[in-house]
Amino acid sequence: MESEELTPLRYKITGPSRKGYHSYSSYGACSMRAHLDSLSEKNHSPGTGEGVILHAYADLYHSKAFDGLSTHNIIFEDAHTIPDIALTAADNTWRQYVEKVPQDSLGEVLATELDLDHPSLIDLFGVDITARLDLVTFISPEIASIHNETYNTDLYSGVYLVDHKFLSRTPTNMELKYLNSMQFLIYMLAYNHLNKTKVNGLIANVVIKTKELKIHRLVVPPPSDYDLVVVKSALAKWNAERAKEPTPNPLEDNCFPLYGVCPHFLTGACSRT
């Protein structure tokens, strides 16, 4: 008996919006690097390219657009910035993910790759900012119970945002980092501002790409009124830096980050000496 041939599934690789969280926060680290990044198309390294592909697989898998196994059936559009080696690495990581993570473990997916871009967000945040959400999902009481037992979380039934993080190693102070993430606060504040149904929080789906894949789920609580004040203050500060003449900020973490060297330092485009 011949196997049924699957219809190819097309997935469009989208680039940065140039108005997202990182387009502002990067000026708080080094305005020269942020400025130079904004001038050129960003080709992905094997590591970041793998992350882009894994994000796509996770979106399609948890929204039940594909079974998680037939990755060969997915056609990526506008993927010219991603090296071929990244696709191979992503497939190797993904096979382990499907073995460990049930397809419905993130509930009933309501939206994937949801762009939040509306003029009223300028009034909310004080700057022209957009957000792209990996998933919006509804968690039933049954899924919440299973999730809490599996990942030692405190989920309850309702709507949540989901953000995938595919990392090469476990970050220092991971829980503190993500539970206080300004990026996650902006996502939730923007979604709540534009929708009648408010989120119960955000689920960080953290995948550590060690030899044996490790899965962490962290639940970030919904934002408060004070969180909005903090976010607006930070965005205003970063936006002021964007308006200035860019200058290098020669700190070790900027020029020699954990996983490499600033590309503009290598090419000489940065004026740091």
N, C-alpha and C positions, 0 to 999 in steps of 0.2 A: 504493500500500500504506500503510495507516494505521500510525502509530508506536504501539508498545506503551505503554500508560499505566502509569506506575510507581506502586506503592503508597506512600503518604506515610510518611515516616520520622519518628517522634517522638523528640525529644530534650529531656530535662528540665533546665532551668537550675537549678542548685543554688546556694544562698547559702553564705556562710562558716559554718564549724562553730562559731565562737566559742571553739574550743579548739585551733585550729591554730597553726602557728609564728608567724604575724604577730600573733595575739592576745596573745602574750608579748613578742615582740621590739619591738613598737610602744611598749611601756612603757619600753623602754630609750632611746627617742628623745624622747618627750614624753608623760608620763603623763596630762596633761590631754586631749590630742587622742585618745589611746587610750581614755580613759574616755568621752568624748563620742561617739566612734564606736560604742562598745558599746551606747549607749542608744537608737540610732535605726537604722531600716532604711536600708541604704546604697543609694541610687540611683546607677546608673553614669553617669559622664560619657560623652560620645561615644567618647573614647579607651579607657577601661577596658571599655566595653560592646563595642567592636570586638574587644578582646582575648578577652573571654568567648566571643564567636561564633567567632573563629578557633580557639580551643582546641577547641571542639566539632567544627568542620570537620576539624581535624587528627586528633582522636581517631577520628572516623568514617572518615576517609580511610585512615589507616594500618592500621586494623583491618579494612579492606575491607568496611565496612558500606554504603558508597556509592562511586561512581566518581570523586568529586571534582569533577564538573562540574554535576550536577543539584542545586545548592544550593536551588533553588526548591521542591524536593520535600521539604525538611526542615521540620517543624513544631516550633517551639520552645515548650515548655510553661513557664509561670511566668516569662515574659520581660518582665513589666511594668516591671521596673527598668531596662530597656535601651532607650535612645532609638532611633527608627527610623533616624536618620542613621547609627548604628553598624552596622546591617545592610548598608546600601549600601556603606559604607567597607570592611567585612569582605569583601564579595563582590568588590570591586575588587582588594583585596590577595590574596584567595584564588586568583583566576584566574592570577596570576603564580606563586604557590606551586606549583600543580599543574603548570604548564609546566616548572618548574625541578626539582621533587623527585619521583622515582619513588615509587609507592605502597608498594613493598616495601623501601624504603631503610632502614626501621627494623625490619626483620626480621619474625618471626612474632609478632604481638601476642597476648599471653596474657590481658590484662585492661586495661580502660579505666576511668578515673575510680574507681579502687579506694580505698575508704575503709578506713583502718587505725584501728580504734577498739576497744581491748580493755583490760580492767582491768590486765593485766600490764604495760602500757606505763607505768603510774604507778610500778611498782617499778623499771622500767628507767631512767626519766628523772627520777623524783622529783617530777613534777608531772602533773596530769591533761591530757594532750595527745593530739591525734589528727593524722592526716596523710591527705591525699587525693592519690593518685598519678595523673598524667596517663595514663601507659602503663606496663605491664610487658611486656617483649618478650624473645623468644629470638633471639639473633644466631647464624646459622649461619656456618661457616668461609667460605663463598662470599660472603655479605653482608658479613662483617667485612673481607674482602679488598677488595671494591669500595668500601666505606665509607672504609677507610684510604687508598686511592688518591685518592678524590674529595675528602675533607675533611682529609687529612693528620693522621689520628688513629691511635691505637694500640689498636684494638678486637681482641678475640679471642673465640672462640665461647663462648656462655654466656648467662645471664639478666642483663638490664639493666633499670633503671628509666629512664624518659624524662620529661623536664620541658620543656614548650614555653615559650619566652619570645618574645613578639611586642613589639618595641620600635620607637620612632620614630627612634632614633639609636643609634649604637654607643656603649656605655658606656665611660667611662674605665677603663683597666685591666681590660677585660672578662675575660680569661683568669684573672687573679689573683682577681677577684671571684667567679667561678663555681667555680673549682677549690678555693676555700676557703670555699664557701658553707655556713653552718651549717644552713640549711634543707635542703640536699641531704644533709648528714650525717644529720640527723634522719630523713629519708625512708628512707635505706638502713639505718640502725640499727633503725628500727621494723619494716621489712620483714623483715630478717634475724632479728629476735627472734621474729616470728610465723610464719615459714616455714622448712621444712627445707632447701629449696634457697636458697642464699645468692647474692646478686647479685655480678657481676663489677665493677659500678660503675654510674654514672648518666650517661646521654647528655643533655646540654643542647642542645636543638634551638632555636637562637637565630636568630630571623628579624628582620632590620632592615628596617622598612617605608619605605625611601627610594624615590625615583622608580623606580629599578631595584632590585628586591628582592634583598637579600643574605642568604645562608644560611650560618650558622656552626654547626659541631658540635664541642662540647667534651666530652671524656670525663673524668669525675670518678672517681678511684680509690675502691675500697671503703674503708670506715672502719676505723680501728685501735682498739685498746682505749683508747689515749690520747685519741682523738677523743671517745669517750663521756664521759670525765672532763671535757673542755672543754665539751661540750654541756650536761652536767648542771650545771656551775658557772654558765654563762650563764643557763640556764632558772631556776635558783634565785634569781639576782639579779633577773631580770625579774619573777618571781613575787612577790618581796618588794616590788617597786615597785607591783605591782597591789594589794597589800594596804594600801598607804598612802593617805592623802588625796591625790587627784590635784592636781598643781601644774603650771602651764605652764613649759615650758623654752624661753625665747625666744631660740632660735638661728635664724640666717637660713635654714638648711636645713629647719627645722621649720615656720616660719611662711611662708616664701617658697621652697618647693621648686622644683626645676628647671622643672617644667611648670605652675606655677600658684601659688595662694595657699591656705593652709589654710582649709577652708570654715568652721571655727568661729571663725577670726579675722575673716572677712568678716561673719558673722552677729552677732558680738558675744557668742556663747555662751562664748567663752574669756575669762578674766579678765585676760589679758595686756594691759598698757598701755604 
